[in-house]
Structures are given as C-alpha cells and as structure tokens.
Amino acid sequence: MILPFSISFIIRYIIALIAIAFYTLIERKFLGYFQLRKGPNKVGIAGIPQPFADAIKLFVKEQSIPLSSNRSPFIIAPVLGLILTLIL
C-alpha cells in the first residue's frame, strides 16, 4: 500500500513543477507584451519548450564552489531550501 501512495506523491510533485514552469512562461509572455516585445520565443513554436530548456540549462550549468568555503553547507543549503518549499 505504501508503493502506490509514493508513486502518486511523486507524480503530483512532477505535475506541480511542470505547472510552475509553464506559469513562469506565461509570466514572461505577459512581461514581454508589457515591454512591447514578443517575450520568450527562441525555443520552438511560441516558446512552449522554453521551460524545459531553462531546466536543462539549470542542471547542465557548471557549479562553482568557492575554494575557501565549507563545501557541504554550500551544496546542502539550496537542496534543503527546495525541500522545505515543497513540503510547505
């Protein structure tokens, strides 16, 4: 019984993240129209794949870690912030 619940939980989070990505796309479109430009339309037809391109760019981008910093909190802090945001 735990397995179907966890799969449902994961599917809900994935759907929520995709919805947020497209909300961001709509927001960018409106801001583009407010500034008298077309908005994000570089990727695909009408910019629909733009949120996926942003996500790929985010995950592929090289991470720079300052040499004189404590490495574990530097990496764990954003992950912890995301987890706390998704929980609440």
Secondary structure as UniProt FT lines:
FT   HELIX           2..34
FT   TURN            35..36
FT   HELIX           45..47
FT   TURN            48..49
FT   HELIX           50..60
FT   TURN            67..68
FT   HELIX           71..87
//
